[in-house]
Amino acid sequence: MQKKQLDEAQTKQYDLAQQYPPEQLGHWLGFDFLKVSEKLTAGGAKKLLHKGLPQFSEVIYLVSRKGSLIGEVAVNDLIKASDNDNLMTLANHDFSSLHADDDLYEAAEVVIHSEKMALPVVNADNKLLGRLTIASAYELRQEIADEAAAKAGGLREDEDLFASVRKSAKNRGIWLGINLATAFLASWFIGLFGATIEQVVALAVLMPVVASMGGIAGSQTLTVIVRGLALGQVTDSNRNALLKKELRVGAVNGLVWAFVIGLLTFLWFNDLMLSITITVAILLNLVAASLAGVVIPSILDKMKIDPALSGSVILTTVTDIVGFVTFLGLGSLLLL
């Protein structure tokens, strides 16, 4: 809708929102809320309720003559109150609020964890501007997740489902090229063990298992960390704790699945040394994948490079190289 098609109230709301950049909460204010003067009685406020209450409204906001937010009254308390009661006596003055210049996605997380249907939004002078509802907060969270998933696949944020073939091919082609280069790098490392593979054919048969397990484990960790970075949950203060936790997860999964794969390998090839080789390789690769899944997006984030866009390509290269070098290197030592 163009600005000239808006009514006066909508125009003011539009102009207010345009004062803030898209990454700040003020740009996405919700204006469907009920505010009343601090001098109003409960009876006067009840009359306003008869006109209808906006969705996700469990409170009405009290404002001063200058528009400053000074309290909120629960709708349930208002209904039970006497008509002559002053709203100031019913109000909760110890309430949570958001600021218009807050980071959009951090604000969404605050609302989600507040156990409130909505939180008011004020400016630097504490003037009530709007609110952010729980529904909008969840939509913002999902939008971040969808955007991260698209970027992880090498898709650009502005690529439309019905974009032209040329535009879509250009947007995705660069990451296919980068992936091709890293694939050749991994192949070069495999080539270093060509003689070993020629003598022990079973290694070639089992190589995809090693690569696949490392890639999946790393992608799981990468997805969690990228999402945490996007939502502001990963900070310098908790990064080391997250790294230790993911390493423990990688070690536990590595022990379990290394044993399972080692047993299956022994039953398949009836070769104990081959079984030991792939067991150790899987364990080390899953731990390395967990480490890379935390370190790679953290470094890219520090370098101001979007980890959702480039992290998966780098991660796959790391897990492939670690997995192949470990597996084929151990094979050279134990099987020849």
N, C-alpha and C positions, 0 to 999 in steps of 0.2 A: 504493500500500500504506500503511495506517495504521500509526502507530508501535506500537500495541498488538499488531500482528501480527508484529513483528520479534523475533528472538531477542536474547540479551544482547549478543553481539558486534555485531550489526547496529544495535542501539539505541545503543551507544557511538559507532559510526561516524556514525549519523544526528545524534546530539547534537553531535559534533565538527563536522560540516559546517554545522550551523545556527549555529555561533558566528561564521561569516563571511557577509558579504552576497553576493548572487548574482554581483556583478561581480568578486569576488575568487576566486582559485584555490582557496582552502581550502573553498569551498562545493561544489566539484565534484571532490573528491579521489577517486582510484582506490585501493582497498584490496587489490587482488589482486596482491600482491608477496611476495617471500620475504626475510625478514630473519633473521639469526642473531647469536648472541653473539660478541663479539670473541675470547673464550677457546676457542671451538670449534675442533676440528681439521678438516682436510680430509675425513677419513673420516666424521666426524659430519655434516658438511654434505652429503656425497654421499648419505647415507641419507635425508636430507630430499628430495633430488632424485628419489629413487625413488617418492615419493608424488605426484609430478607438479609441473611447473613452470608457473606462470601464463603466459598468452600475452604476447608482447612482452617476455620476460625474457631478457636477455643477461647480466645480472649479478645477484648476490645482495648485499644490503646488510648491512654489519657495524655493529652498534650496541653501545654501552657498556651497563653495568648499569643506567644511568638512562635508556636509550633514545635517547641522542644518536647521530647518524649520524657515523661516524668513517672509513668507507671502503666500497669496493665491490670484489667479486671477480668477474671474468669467469667465466662458466660453463665456457667452454672450458678456461681455466687450471685451474679446480677439477677437472675430469675428468682432466686429465693429471697432477695433483699426487699425491704420495705420501700415503697415509692419515694418516701421522704429522705431516705439515706443518701448521704453525700458520697459520690464515687471515690473521693480521696480516702475515705475510711475503708472502702472495700478493696482498694488497689493494692497490688503487690509492687513494692518499690525496689525490691531486690531481684531484678530480672536480667536476663541475658539479651544482648543485642549484637548486631553485626555492623561493620562500618562500610560505607560505600566504596572505599578504596581498598578493601580486603581482596586478596586473591580469590578469584571466582571459585576455584575447585576446593581450596581450603575452606572457604565459607560453606560450600555444599557439605563437606565432611562434618563441619561443626553442627549443622542442622540435623544431619542424619544421626549423630550420636547424642543429640540434646534431649531426645525423647519428647520433643515438642512437634506440634503440627506445622509451626512456622516460627521464624524469628524476625523481629523488626530490624530495619536497616536505617542507620542514622548517618549524618555527615559529621564533619569535624566539630560543628557547633551543637551537636546532639539534636539537630532538627530531624524529625521523622520524615523519611523520604519514601519508604516502601517496605517490602518484606520479601523473604525467601521461604517458600513453602517446602514441605517434605517431598511433595511430588516433583517439584522443580529440581530439588537437590538430587534426587535419584536419577532424574533425566540427565543432569549434568554429569553425574558419575558414569552413567552408561555411555554417554557421548565420548568421554575420555577413553573408556575401555575400547569402544569401537574404533576410535581414531588410532589408538595404539596398535590394535590388531591390524588395521589397514596399512599403517606405516611399516609394521613388522613384515608385511608381505610385499613391501616395495611399492605401495600405492600412495599417491599424493592425496592430501586432504581435499584438494579442490577437484579431484577427478570424479565426475558424475558417472552413474551407471550407464547412461546413454550418451556419453561423450563420443566424439568421433574416433574412428580407428587410429588415425594418425596421432591424436592427442594421447590416447590411452597407451599406444605402443611406445611413444616417447617417454611418458611418465614412468613406465615399468622397465623399459629397455636398459636404462643405465644400471639398474640393480641386477639385471640378468647378466650384464657384462662383467660387473664386479664379481658376481658369483662364479662366472666362468673362469675368471682369473684365479680365484682362490681354489677352485676345483683342480686346475692344472698344478697349483702349488702342492696340493695334497697328493696328486698323482706323481709328482716328482719325488716326494718322500717315499712313496710306494716303490718307485723305480729303483731306489737305493737298495732294496731288498729283493731285486728280481731273481737272483740266483737262489735265494732261500725259497721263494715261492715255486720256482721250477722244480725243486727237489721235494718239497712238501706241499702237495696240491691241496691238502686239507686246509692250509692257511688261507688260500684264496677263497675257498668255500665259506670260511667262517668270518672273513673280513667284514662283510656287510653287517653281521650281527654286532660286532664291536662298534662300528661307526654309528649304527642306528641307536643303540642303547645310550651312547654318549650324547648324541644329538638330541634325543628326546629329554634326557635328564637335564641337559643344559638349557633347552628351550623352556622347560617348566620353571626353572629358577629365574631365567631371564624375564619371562612374562610377569612373574611376581614382583621382581625388582623394578622393572619399567613401570608397572602400574603403581607401585609405591612411590616412585619418583614423581610421576605425573600428578598424584594426589597429595604430594607433600608429606608422605608418611616416612620416607627414607631421608634421614638427615645425617650430618656429620657425627652427631652424638650417639646415634644407634647403628651406624654402618658396620662397626666392628662386631657388634653383637649379632647383627644379621648374618655377617660372613661366617661367624663361628656356628651359628644355628644351621645354615645351609650346608656347611661342611659336614656337620654331624648327620644331617639328613642324607647327604650324598654317601657318607660312609655306611650308614645303616642299609640304604637301598643297594649300595655296592656289594656289601657282604651277602645280602639275601640273594640278589640276582646273579652274582658271580658264582655262588654255590649251585644255583639252579642250572645255569648255563654250563658250568663245568661238569655237572652230573650228566646232563643231556649229551654233551660232547663225548664223554667217556662211553656212554651207552651206544652212541652212534659210531664212533671210530675205534673204540676199544683201545685207546691210547692214553695212558695215564699222564705222560709228559705234555701231550697236547691239551689235555684237560686242565692241567695246572697252568699252562701258558695262557689259555683264554680266561681262566678264573682270575688270575692276577691282573691281566689286561683290562678286564671289565671293571674290577674294583678300582684300579687307578684311574681309569677313564671317567667313571661316574663321579669320583671325588674331584677330578680336574674339571669336569663339566660344571659341577656345583660352584667351584671356585670361580671359573670363568663367567658363569651366569650372574655373579655378584660384581666382580671386578670390572668386566667390560662395560656394562651400562653406567657404572659409577664413574669410570674414567671418561667415557664419552660425555656424560652430563657435565663433568668438570670442564671439559673442553668446549662446552656449548654446542655439542653435536647431538642431535636427537637420537637417543639410544634405541628408540622404537623403530627408527628408520634403517639404521645400519648395524645394530647390535647382533641380529640373527645371522647375518652374513659372516661377521667376524667370529662369532661363537661356533658356527659350523666348521669353519676352518680350523679353529683351535682343537675342537673335540676330534675331528678327523685325523689331524696330525698326531695328537697325543695318543689316540687309540691305535692308529696304524704303526707308529714308531714303537710303542710299547709292545704290541702284539707280535709284530714281525721281528723286533729286536730280541724279545724273549725266545721267539721261535728259533732264531739263529743260534742262540746260546744253548737251548735245551734240546733241540730236535736234530741238530746236525752233528 
